[in-house]
Amino acid sequence: MKFNCLLTALLVIVVTTCFSQTDKQMIMKETNKINDRSLQGHVEQDIEKILSAYAEDALLLPPGQKPISGLANIREFYQKGFNWGKTLRVETSNIEFLQIDDNNAIESGAYTIVAREKAATSDTLIEGYMMIYWTKIDDEWKIKTDMWH
């Protein structure tokens, strides 16, 4: 048991030090552009901008709901959200980024959403934490798993 824990700790150290800071920064720059476009899609209610960030077989893990798998179901999920109301602003903070290898990375941090239900006269503030598993498909970074609470 102690050997397995030691081996796991050593593997994490090796994985996180094998990649240069430049590689990590490059991946973060690419995924940030994709995130910015997707978040812009939320504010503009542009499902295509949002979906462009996701892999075909992506998985959403929204709070209090069953997992949502595949672009068609993810499209339906966001359309229901647009029917509820409008996102006015989305911000992320305290972002941490872990490069697993050349084709996989994990991003985590906090988010703040300001939204307004269609019939409401005041805004709703939604705050929480998120984790995104990124994978590179055909030289393009895509969200494989998107989880928030």
JOTA-V430894 format. One record per helix or strand of 2 or more residues. SS is the DSSP state (2 for helix, 1 for strand). FROM is the first residue (numbers start at 1). TO is the last residue. If there is no record, write none. Layout:
ss->SS from->FROM to->TO
ss->SS from->FROM to->TO
This chain:
ss->2 from->2 to->18
ss->2 from->21 to->44
ss->2 from->47 to->51
ss->1 from->54 to->61
ss->1 from->68 to->69
ss->2 from->71 to->84
ss->1 from->85 to->101
ss->1 from->104 to->117
ss->1 from->124 to->137
ss->1 from->140 to->148
